Amino acid sequence: MNLKDQIGLLHAWIDACSSIVFFGGAGVSTESGIPDFRSADGLYHQKYKVPPETIISHSFFLKNPEEFYRFYRDKMLYPDAAPDAAHIALAGLEKAGKLKAVITQNIDGLHQKAGSRTVYELHGSVLRNHCMKCGKFYGLDAIVHSEGVPRCTCGGIIKPDVVLYEESLDMNTLEKSVAAIENADLLIIGGTSLTVYPAAGLIDYFRGKHLVLINKTATSRDSQADLVIAAPIGEVLAEACGGIVPAQA
């Protein structure tokens, strides 16, 4: 089946289904100019004295907060990024009443910026930050416009509400994600290699009609999918949702 036919089939399934859930990863935001982690040009293939996986770990943050924040500001914050075609198409599907939830591994907040309302952020968000001492909330600007280790007015260190390595996912978010997938008739997974657990294991809760994987490279779960599309996700979703989503989504 060629790409045109694949997108046509996805369009038909989207049109016929009423309870769609999207589960996405870093590949969803690459068209917005935010690099992914595991591709050839991804964050994990860049050369640092300390591996990126170590720098964005809980223990490294506690021991070396200044070095953590140097890397974090340089490589993980993109305050000027705008939603791409994938974010916009998904927001449109929700507006049309078809998409019930977006489950994302991303921390950039672009789904909400595009207009999506029901978004389960498995790995947190750079838009939320809290003082580790008093709990005071701080937005993204407080981190972007600070130097060194950002501190609260009480003197405590401000920590991003992102899930670092060695930290557990938020159970409430995980439970809502599982419930959404269990109740979906169409599950679209895109822009993720499905290698990071426990997030990747969410696919096992799906019992609906159609499982679709959209990713430029193969994943270990391709054999389980009813449809696998190896193409840019923004292009695929924009075309597949054509005529279904509201014109001004």
Solvent accessible surface area in square Angstrom, and as a share of the most:
residue,aa,sasa,rsa
1,M,151,0.67
2,N,91,0.47
3,L,67,0.33
4,K,167,0.71
5,D,74,0.39
6,Q,31,0.14
7,I,12,0.06
8,G,38,0.37
9,L,54,0.27
10,L,0,0.00
11,H,59,0.26
12,A,49,0.38
13,W,35,0.12
14,I,0,0.00
15,D,82,0.43
16,A,84,0.65
17,C,3,0.02
18,S,75,0.48
19,S,24,0.16
20,I,0,0.00
21,V,1,0.00
22,F,0,0.00
23,F,0,0.00
24,G,0,0.00
25,G,1,0.01
26,A,26,0.20
27,G,19,0.18
28,V,0,0.00
29,S,1,0.01
30,T,47,0.27
31,E,81,0.36
32,S,20,0.13
33,G,54,0.52
34,I,24,0.12
35,P,55,0.35
36,D,30,0.15
37,F,56,0.23
38,R,106,0.39
39,S,51,0.33
40,A,90,0.70
41,D,124,0.64
42,G,0,0.00
43,L,6,0.03
44,Y,41,0.15
45,H,105,0.47
46,Q,59,0.26
47,K,189,0.80
48,Y,76,0.29
49,K,209,0.88
50,V,50,0.29
51,P,73,0.46
52,P,6,0.04
53,E,69,0.31
54,T,59,0.34
55,I,6,0.03
56,I,11,0.06
57,S,7,0.04
58,H,60,0.27
59,S,42,0.27
60,F,22,0.09
61,F,2,0.01
62,L,93,0.46
63,K,159,0.67
64,N,59,0.30
65,P,28,0.17
66,E,94,0.42
67,E,68,0.30
68,F,0,0.00
69,Y,0,0.00
70,R,133,0.49
71,F,10,0.04
72,Y,1,0.00
73,R,54,0.20
74,D,95,0.49
75,K,54,0.23
76,M,26,0.11
77,L,14,0.07
78,Y,72,0.27
79,P,62,0.39
80,D,138,0.71
81,A,13,0.10
82,A,60,0.47
83,P,31,0.20
84,D,13,0.07
85,A,41,0.32
86,A,0,0.00
87,H,0,0.00
88,I,81,0.41
89,A,7,0.05
90,L,0,0.00
91,A,7,0.06
92,G,0,0.00
93,L,0,0.00
94,E,34,0.15
95,K,135,0.57
96,A,41,0.32
97,G,41,0.39
98,K,33,0.14
99,L,5,0.02
100,K,96,0.41
101,A,2,0.02
102,V,1,0.01
103,I,0,0.00
104,T,4,0.02
105,Q,22,0.10
106,N,15,0.08
107,I,29,0.15
108,D,29,0.15
109,G,6,0.06
110,L,5,0.03
111,H,3,0.02
112,Q,71,0.32
113,K,122,0.52
114,A,20,0.16
115,G,43,0.41
116,S,5,0.03
117,R,220,0.80
118,T,48,0.28
119,V,22,0.13
120,Y,46,0.17
121,E,21,0.10
122,L,3,0.02
123,H,34,0.15
124,G,8,0.07
125,S,0,0.00
126,V,5,0.03
127,L,72,0.36
128,R,85,0.31
129,N,0,0.00
130,H,63,0.28
131,C,4,0.02
132,M,97,0.43
133,K,148,0.63
134,C,77,0.46
135,G,42,0.40
136,K,94,0.40
137,F,109,0.45
138,Y,34,0.13
139,G,29,0.28
140,L,25,0.12
141,D,94,0.49
142,A,34,0.27
143,I,0,0.00
144,V,47,0.27
145,H,145,0.65
146,S,29,0.19
147,E,162,0.73
148,G,30,0.29
149,V,31,0.18
150,P,4,0.02
151,R,141,0.51
152,C,9,0.05
153,T,120,0.70
154,C,54,0.32
155,G,38,0.36
156,G,7,0.07
157,I,41,0.21
158,I,3,0.02
159,K,32,0.14
160,P,1,0.01
161,D,48,0.25
162,V,8,0.04
163,V,42,0.24
164,L,9,0.04
165,Y,86,0.33
166,E,123,0.55
167,E,51,0.23
168,S,100,0.65
169,L,20,0.10
170,D,78,0.41
171,M,119,0.53
172,N,84,0.43
173,T,23,0.14
174,L,28,0.14
175,E,105,0.47
176,K,93,0.39
177,S,0,0.00
178,V,27,0.15
179,A,45,0.35
180,A,18,0.14
181,I,0,0.00
182,E,91,0.41
183,N,112,0.57
184,A,5,0.04
185,D,26,0.14
186,L,0,0.00
187,L,0,0.00
188,I,0,0.00
189,I,2,0.01
190,G,1,0.01
191,G,8,0.08
192,T,12,0.07
193,S,40,0.26
194,L,3,0.01
195,T,76,0.44
196,V,42,0.24
197,Y,128,0.49
198,P,71,0.45
199,A,0,0.00
200,A,1,0.01
201,G,15,0.14
202,L,4,0.02
203,I,6,0.03
204,D,70,0.36
205,Y,97,0.37
206,F,24,0.10
207,R,189,0.69
208,G,30,0.29
209,K,134,0.57
210,H,41,0.18
211,L,11,0.05
212,V,0,0.00
213,L,3,0.02
214,I,1,0.00
215,N,24,0.12
216,K,136,0.57
217,T,95,0.55
218,A,87,0.67
219,T,18,0.10
220,S,92,0.59
221,R,27,0.10
222,D,34,0.18
223,S,110,0.71
224,Q,95,0.42
225,A,19,0.15
226,D,84,0.44
227,L,11,0.05
228,V,51,0.29
229,I,0,0.00
230,A,75,0.58
231,A,8,0.06
232,P,51,0.32
233,I,9,0.04
234,G,0,0.00
235,E,72,0.32
236,V,0,0.00
237,L,0,0.00
238,A,49,0.38
239,E,98,0.44
240,A,0,0.00
241,C,1,0.01
242,G,37,0.35
243,G,88,0.85
244,I,28,0.14
245,V,35,0.20
246,P,44,0.28
247,A,104,0.80
248,Q,159,0.71
249,A,46,0.36
